[in-house]
């Protein structure tokens, strides 16, 4: 079964960055807890982390480039993360940041779908997201996730 929420990651350089590794655990927990897109118009929320590095800069911090591909049944959004934001963060701060940004990105996707006049069962989706986020923040870095 394809994922309902995908999280891609583009790193802007070879610098060590824990975001790529930490997003995998978040993705797995979202896959385990989110049972539906809760919108009949789409099959996937496609998020992409654009993480600045020494070779590429993706712009100021925040959400960017919303895309709604009706024919392909997905909605996508970039989450831009400058070096000045991610470099000084500890692992727990990075986890908290990812939860905040992914939650904001999904909320922005929902708003776009509603603006396009599609029904989204927001409360059901938010409940599943919150369950995944709470588990993600409670796990130790080296704890395996069993799906």
N, C-alpha and C positions, 0 to 999 in steps of 0.2 A: 504494500500500500504506500503510495507517495506521501510525503510529509505534508501536513496542513500548514505548518509554519516552517519555512526554511530560513536559515541564517548563513549567508555567505560572508566571506571576509577577504578583503584585499588589503594587504600590507604594503605600505609605501617605501619599504626599505628592508635591509637585512638585519636591522637591530633586533635584539631579543625583545619580544613583546608577548605577554601572557594572554592577551585578548583572544588570539586565535585558538589557543587551547581551552580557555575558559568558556568560550562560546559553544564548544562541542558538548560539554556537559549540560549547558542550558538548553541547547537544541534537543538533546536526548530526553530531558525531563519534559519539555514542551510536547514532544512526540508521545510521551507516555500519558500525559494528562489532558491534552486538548483533543477532544473527540470529534470535532467538526469545525468548519470555518464559521458556522452559525449564520451563513448567508448563502442562499441558493444560487447566487450569481457567480460565485468563485469557488475554486477548489484549493487555493493556496494563498497565503500571505507570504510574500518573498521579500525578505529583508537582507540588505547587504551592508556590512560594516566596512567603511572606508577609513582605514587607519593611516594617518600621516606618518611618514618616515623620512629618511635622508634623501631618498630618490624621488618620491612623489608626494605632493600635497593635494588634498582633495577639497579644501575650502574651510570655511569657518564651522565651528561646532554646531551640530544640530541635524535636523531631518531635511533631506533634499531629494529632488528628482522623483516626485510621486508619479507612478505609472499604473494605469488601469488597463489591462489587456483583456477586454471583454471577450474576444473570440478565443483567446487561449485560457480564459477563466482564472486569471490571477491578478493580484494587486501587489505592487512592489514599491519599496521606499528605501532610500539610502540613509544610513546613519553615519555622519561624518565625525571623526574623532581626531582632533589635532594632537600633535606630539606634546604640546604644553599641557594637555589634559591627561593623557594616559601615562606619560613617563613617570611622574611623581607618585602614582597610585600604588598602594599595597594591593595584595590579592583580594582581600575582603572589600576594599574600596572599589576595585575593578568589577567585582561581582555585583556590588550594589549599583554601580554606574550602568552596567549592562542591563540589569533588571529595569532600572528607570528608563533607559533609552529604548529598549525593546517594548516596554509597556506603552511609552509615548508613541512609538512608531505604529503599533497595532491600533491605538486609539485614533491616530491620524488616518490610518487606512479605513477604519470604521466610519469616521466622519466623511471621508470621500465617498464611500459607498452609499451612505445615507443621503449625501448631497445629490448623488446620481439617482436617488429615489429607489434604492434597494433596501429591503428589510434585513436588518442585522439583529440577531438576538444577543444584544450587547451584554446583558447581565450574566447569561450563561457562559459566554466566552470569557468575560472578566473573572468569573469564579474559577474557571479552569486555569486561566493564566496565574491567578493569585496562588493557587495550590502549587503549581509548578515553580513559581518564583520563591515561595516560602521554603520548599524542599531544597531548591538550589542554594539559597542563602544559608541553610542549616547544615549542609554537607561539608565535610573536610575536603581539602583539595585532592587527596589521594583515595577518596572513597569511590569504589566502583558503583555504577548505576546498573541495576538489574532490571531489564525490561521484559 
